[in-house]
Amino acid sequence: MADLRKFGFDQLAKMLDSASFKRRFKVDMLRAQKRVGSRFQDDVRERINDHKYAANSLVTVLGKGSDTPLVAGGDLFGSVTWNAEPFRIQLGVASIRLKSGRLLAEVLHNGATIPVTPQMRKALFARLSKSARRRLASVDGPKPFWTIPARPYLGDVFKSRSWRSFAQRQYADAIHRTIRFLASRGSK
């Protein structure tokens, strides 16, 4: 960092010129936002791959053919996204909207209890094989609700001390980079 004692007031005023500062800070903040977004995406995908969440129910296993929570065809994994602007960042999942109006990613993240209608039951059992239907009926029996356990793959990252510390360092570094750049220009 530049030693401000070496500057006179003219150089300090030039260095802290609001238009110059804003232009340069915008560039440095966009770089920081991109690093934060990329790290967020990597960390969420790592959480999804950890498989540390509650096991899938038998209905889910039979319906999607996998007992791995949150992972089927890679749709959720591929939908983790971010969008950065210099002073705004959006982090999340590009999700499909269910018939109920809720976002699928939200349901998977927060969990839900879904009342089972006769139409839902009919559609589910139409997709299952005869042997799977017998197994499902003997193990679970008919239930009036399906419970989807919470799997907070986004919340876990947002609460993570390492991700928050990383983001804070990126923003602090953006401020320092801007000041260093302007200080080097002000000393000329």
Backbone hydrogen bonds, N-H to C=O, Kabsch-Sander energy under -0.5 kcal/mol:
donor,donor_aa,acceptor,acceptor_aa,energy
4,L,2,A,-0.9
6,K,3,D,-1.8
7,F,4,L,-1.2
12,L,8,G,-2.1
13,A,9,F,-2.6
14,K,10,D,-2.3
15,M,11,Q,-2.5
16,L,12,L,-2.2
17,D,14,K,-1.0
21,F,17,D,-3.0
22,K,18,S,-2.6
23,R,19,A,-2.3
24,R,20,S,-2.4
25,F,21,F,-3.1
26,K,22,K,-2.1
27,V,23,R,-1.3
28,D,24,R,-2.4
29,M,25,F,-2.8
30,L,26,K,-1.9
31,R,27,V,-1.8
32,A,28,D,-2.0
33,Q,29,M,-3.0
34,K,30,L,-2.3
35,R,31,R,-1.8
36,V,32,A,-2.6
37,G,33,Q,-2.9
38,S,34,K,-2.3
39,R,35,R,-2.3
40,F,36,V,-2.5
41,Q,37,G,-2.5
42,D,38,S,-2.3
43,D,39,R,-2.8
44,V,40,F,-2.7
45,R,41,Q,-2.3
46,E,42,D,-2.1
47,R,43,D,-2.1
48,I,44,V,-2.5
49,N,45,R,-2.1
50,D,46,E,-1.2
51,H,47,R,-0.6
51,H,48,I,-0.8
56,N,67,D,-0.7
61,V,57,S,-2.7
62,L,58,L,-2.8
63,G,59,V,-2.2
64,K,60,T,-3.0
65,G,61,V,-2.0
71,V,68,T,-1.1
72,A,70,L,-0.5
78,G,74,G,-2.6
79,S,75,D,-1.0
79,S,76,L,-0.7
80,V,76,L,-0.7
80,V,77,F,-0.8
81,T,92,G,-3.0
83,N,90,Q,-2.2
85,E,88,R,-3.0
88,R,85,E,-0.9
90,Q,83,N,-2.7
91,L,89,I,-0.5
92,G,81,T,-2.3
94,A,79,S,-2.6
95,S,93,V,-0.8
98,L,102,R,-3.4
101,G,98,L,-2.1
104,L,96,I,-2.7
107,V,103,L,-2.1
108,L,104,L,-2.6
109,H,105,A,-2.1
110,N,106,E,-3.1
111,G,107,V,-2.4
112,A,148,I,-2.1
114,I,112,A,-0.5
114,I,146,W,-2.9
116,V,144,P,-2.6
117,T,115,P,-0.6
121,R,117,T,-2.4
122,K,118,P,-2.4
123,A,119,Q,-2.5
124,L,120,M,-2.7
125,F,121,R,-2.6
126,A,122,K,-1.7
127,R,123,A,-1.0
127,R,124,L,-0.8
128,L,124,L,-0.9
133,R,129,S,-2.4
134,R,130,K,-2.0
135,R,131,S,-2.3
136,L,132,A,-3.0
137,A,133,R,-2.5
138,S,134,R,-2.1
139,V,135,R,-2.0
140,D,136,L,-2.4
141,G,136,L,-1.5
146,W,114,I,-2.3
148,I,112,A,-3.5
148,I,146,W,-0.5
151,R,108,L,-1.1
151,R,109,H,-0.6
153,Y,151,R,-2.8
156,D,152,P,-2.8
157,V,153,Y,-0.6
157,V,154,L,-0.5
158,F,154,L,-2.4
159,K,155,G,-2.3
160,S,156,D,-0.7
160,S,157,V,-0.8
164,R,160,S,-2.3
165,S,161,R,-2.6
166,F,162,S,-2.1
167,A,163,W,-2.5
168,Q,164,R,-2.6
169,R,165,S,-2.5
170,Q,166,F,-2.1
171,Y,167,A,-2.1
172,A,168,Q,-2.5
173,D,169,R,-2.7
174,A,170,Q,-1.9
175,I,171,Y,-1.7
176,H,172,A,-2.3
177,R,173,D,-3.1
178,T,174,A,-2.1
179,I,175,I,-2.4
180,R,176,H,-2.9
181,F,177,R,-2.6
182,L,178,T,-2.5
183,A,179,I,-2.7
184,S,180,R,-2.4
185,R,181,F,-1.6
186,G,182,L,-2.4
187,S,183,A,-1.3
188,K,185,R,-1.0
